[in-house]
Amino acid sequence: MDSDLIVVGGGPVGAALGLLLPRHGLRAIVLEATEFPRDKPCGEGLLPSGARILQDLGVDLRAAGFPPLAGVRYRLGEAGRAGSALGRFSSGCGFGVRRLRLDAILAEKAGVRTGVRVTDVRTDPRGVAVETSQGQLRARAVIGADGLRSRVRDWLGWTHPPTGAARYGLVGHVHVPDLDWGEIRVTLLDEVEVYAAPAGPSELLVAVLGARGSLRRPGASVMDSYREFSARAHPELASADLTGRVWGAGPFAVRPGAVAGGRVFLAGDAAGFLDPLTGDAISAGLNQALALSGFLAHDLDSAPSRYRRWWAAQWRRRRFVSHLARTLTGSSHLAGRAMRGANRRPQALTSLLEVNDGSRPLWRIGLRDWAALGGFAARRS
């Protein structure tokens, strides 16, 4: 055997696995087809639970220059003029993490083997054979952490066609001198959401999310549409300079037929993705890496069933929050009611963010908080 585990994909989740597995005495090889630094479309928001995992792995996010985030502010209408509400992270701070830099930091720390393209994964009675551009590697098990369009998932026949209305995004970064937001801002416009998050001391990620037909104004270019939506949500960005390209992303929704079977496991976006609006993908993937490494260390034979049960519980929670967020943001009337209720009872939105990050069970949201999110909160005296 070349290793106990082979991890396909050297993004944050794959690199985290490369750091976590040796802590349990398991040898791990992490393979990545591209070279670092590399850029890719992402919401670049790291929730508190994910930040704690990286900090425990020795990644000093503040020292690396990633801006801390205190919460998420939801805004209605152009420039948020129709209302806004702030939900705070109560279990620690989040961070804006520019993937161009974060991935490179983690890959170096985890010793990711870059420029190695995986071409096939096969299981047999002796373990797993991984075919690569540099020859075959063998291991006791393999983890596919190769993203939303996972090849590992495809090879195993675990990819299912997405259901429901497809959602897409336009993602870019702009230069904002002396940026001091300290929060993620989600602005709800007529047919799209504009998600903005600090990604560096003077760099702001701006993503426009919606159905494919809503992202591009008739007769306008993709770039013009992106700039128009960005300026409607944040007029102060109308003349801001782009710091790179504008990426297209989507369709987003993916739920695989399985996340573990035999000697193969999926983690991160490869193990399913709901919607970028909740901003939980990186943190959810890091929590998957933490749980899966523990299951593998305990017993490889029982790890698939234990991981499937754990993943199913997490998926139910994430799916509920995603569905609720999409329901509220899909109607300006419902969104307005929820924002007014959250302003009267601020802890309601904070509680929902805790559920989104996995630090609070869904059943621990009280009736008063649910009433507030439905716009039924009593006025504060």
N, C-alpha and C positions, 0 to 999 in steps of 0.2 A: 504494500500500500504506500502511495506517495504521501497520503495525509489521512487524518481521521475524517475531516470535512473539507469539501471544496465549495466555496461560495462563488456563484456566478453573478457578477455585478459589484463594482467598487464604489457605488454612491454612499451616502451616509449610513444606510442600513447595512449594506455589505461590509463596509469598513468597520462599523460597530461590531458586527459579528466577528470580524477578524481580530478585534480586541477583546471581546467577551469570552469567546470559546477557549483561548489559552488560559484564562483565569480558572477554568474548570479542568485544566489538564488535557484539553483536546487540541490536537494540532489542526491548524486551519490554513488553507491556501485561498486567497481572494484574487479572482481574475477579473480584469476589466479590459474591454476591447479598445477603449479610447485612451488618450494620454491626458494628463492633467497639466495645467488648469484647463478645464472645459466648461462651457456655459450650456445651460439648458433652461427651458421654461419651468418655473416653479413659483409657488406662492411665497416661499422664503420666510415664512413665519414659523418660529420654533416655540411651541407652547411650553409651559413650565416643566411638565414631566419629562419632555425630551431634553430640555436644558439640563435638568438634574442628571440624566443618564450620561450626557456628554461630559459634564463637569466631573462625574465620578470616574470617567475614563481618562481624565487628565487633560481635557480640552478647556482652557481658560477663555471663555467666550468674550468676556470684557477686554482682556488683554489683547485679544485678536482684533479688537476694534468693531465687534458686532454690537449694534445699538440695543440696549434693553428696552423691552416693551411692557407697559403696565396693564394693557387690556385692549379691548376692541371697541371702537366707536362706530355705531351704525347711524347713517344719515339718510334722510329722505329728500329727494328732489335735487335740482341743480344747486351745487354748493352747499347742500344740506339745509337749504332754507326752510323746508317744510317740516323739519324736526330732526332731533338726534338723541341718542342715548348711549351711555358708556357702560360697558361691562368690564369690571376689573378682574385681573388674575389675582386670586386671593392666596394661592399656594406657592407663590414665588413669582419671579418675573419671567417673561418670555424674551425672545431675542429675534431681531431681524438678521437673517443669515444669508448673505450673498453666496449662492451656490458656486459661483466661479472660484471663490476663496475657500469656503467651507469644505467642499469635496477634496480640494488639493491638500488641505491641512489634515483631514482624516485619512486620506489615502497614504500620505507619507507616514503618519503615525502607525497605521496598521500594516505597512509593508505590502500594499496592494501591488500585484503584478500587472502592470499596464501594457497595452498593446497586444494582449492575448485574446484572440477571438474564439469563443466557444462555438463549435459547429454541431454538436450532438451530445445528448446525454442518454445513456442506456444503463438499465439495471440488470443484474444477473445474480445468481446465488452467492457470489463472492463479494458483492457490493455494488459499486457504481463506476462505470467507465465514462469519462468525460473527454470527448474529442475536441482538440483545440488546434489553432493555427500553428502551434509549436509541438504538436504530438499529443499522445494520449496520457491522461492522468487517471489514477485510480484512487478511490477513497471508500470509506465505510458508508458515507452518505453525502448528498449534495443539497445545497440550498440555493434556490433561484431567487436572487434579489436584484433582478435585471429589469425592473421598472414596469411601467404601465403596459408596454407592448412586449411582455416577457416571452422570449424564445423558449425558455425552459418550460413554461406553462403550455406553449403551443406544442412542443415535442411530445408532451405527455397526454395531449388531448384534453387538457383541463380548461381550455379557453372557451367560454360561452359567448355568443353574440349578445351585445348590450340590449337591455330592454328599456322601454320608456323613451321620452323625448331626449334626443342627444344634445349635449351642451358642449360648447367650445370656448376658447379664450384667445385673446391677443395679449401678449405679455412683453413688456419692455421696461427700461430703466431710464430715469431722467436725473440730471444733475440739479441739486437744490442746495445752494450754499447755506451753511449754518443750519442744517435741518435739525429741528428739535421737537419732533412730534411726540415721541415716547409712546406711541400707540399705533395699532392697525386701524385704518379707516375704511369702512365699506359703505359706499354711496349707492343708493337704489335710484336708478333712473327709470324711464318708462318701460323698456324691454331688456335692459342690461343692468348688471351690477359692476361698479368700478371699485376694485379692491386695491388699496394702496398701503404699502408697508415700508418703513425705513429699512434699507439693506446695508447702509454704511453711513459714515459721518456726514456725507453730502450726496448720498445717492438714494433715490426712492424707487422702489418697484411699483409699477402701475399695471394692473391686469384688468382687462374688460372681459366680462363673462356673460354668456347668453346663448341662445339658439343661433345656429349658423347664419340664418337669414337676418338676424337682428344686429350682427356685429359689423356689417358693412352697409353704409348708406347708399342707396341707388345712385349710380353714376360716380361715386367717390372711390378712391383707391383705399386699400387696406390701411396704409399709413395715415391718410387724411381722416379716415373714420376713427382710427385709434386716437389721433391727436384731438379730434373733436369731442369724443366721449371723455377723454382725460380732462379737457378744459371745462366741459360742462360740470363735471364733478368737482374739479379744483381749478377755478379760474386763474389762480396764481401760477399754474403750470403751463399756461397757454404758450409762453415763449421759452419754456425750459428746454435745454438741449438734451437730446437723447445721448446716452452713454454707450449704446450698442444697437444691435438690431432689434426689431420687433418680431417676436416669434408667434407662430400659430400653434395652438395646442388643442387636443381633443380628437375624437369624442372621449369624455372622461369616464363615464360609468362602466366599471368592470367588476363582475363577480365570478371568480373561477368556479369550476365544478368541484374542485377539491383544493386544499392547501397543504395536504400531506398525504402520502401514500407510499408504502414500502420504505425505500431509503431516500425519498425525495421530499423536500419541503419548499414552500414559498414564503417569502417575507417582503414587507414593504409594499409598494404599489403593485408588484407582481401578485400579491395575495389579495388584491381587490382594492378598488378605488370608488369613492362615491361622488363627491363634488368638491372643487377647491374652495367653495364659499366658506366652509367651516375651518379651513386653515390648519387642519390637524394631521395632515398626511405624514410629514417628517416625524413628528412626535409619536404617532401611532406606529410607524415602522420601527422606530427605536425601541418602543415598548415591546413590539413583537420580537425583536432581536434579543432583548433581555429575557423574555419568557422562554423563547425557543432554546436559547443557550442553556438555560437551567434544565429544561426537559431532556435535552440531549445528554447533558452531564449525568442526569439521574439514571437513565436507562434508554438506550437507543431503540430497543424493541417496543417499548411503551410510548415513546415520544410522539409518534404520529397521532395516536388517539388522544393523548393529553393535550397536544397542541391544537388539534381540531376542536376539542371542547372549549378550550380557552379562547381560541379565535372566534368561535361562533358567538360566545357571550359578548366579546368586544364588538363584533360586527353588528349585533342587534342594537347595542347602545349607539354606535356611530351612525347606523342607518336611521334610527329614530331622530337623532339630533339633525342629521342632514335633511330628512324629510320635513321636520318642523321649520328649519331655516328656509328651505325652498318654498314652503307654503306661505310663510310670513313675508318673504321678500317678493313673492310672486304677485302680491296684491298691495297696492299703495294704501288701501283702506286698512287692511290687517296690519301692515307694517306701522302705520301711523298710530293705531290703537296700542300696539305692543310697545312702541317707543314712549308714548304718553304714560302707559302703565309702568314701564321700567323707570321712568323719571320719578314717579310717585313712590315706587318701591325699588330702589337701586339694587338691592340684593338679589332680585329675581333674575336679572340678566347675568349677574356674577355667578349665581348658582348654575345657570345653564352652561356657562363657560367651563365651570368645574366638571360638569357631566361630560362635556365635549372632550375635555382633557383626561377623563378617567379618574379624577380625584374625588368625585362624589357619585354615589350610586343614584340612578335615575329616581328610585323610590324615595330618596331623601329630599326631593324638591317638594316643598309644602304647598298646600292648596292656595295660600295667599300669593305665593310666587307664580303659580299657574294662572291664577286670576289676573295678576298684573300683566303677564305676557299676553293674555287675551284681551287686555284693555279694560279690565274690570276693577282695577285697584282703587281703593278709596283715596280721596284726596288727603294729602298730608296737612295736618292742622298747623 
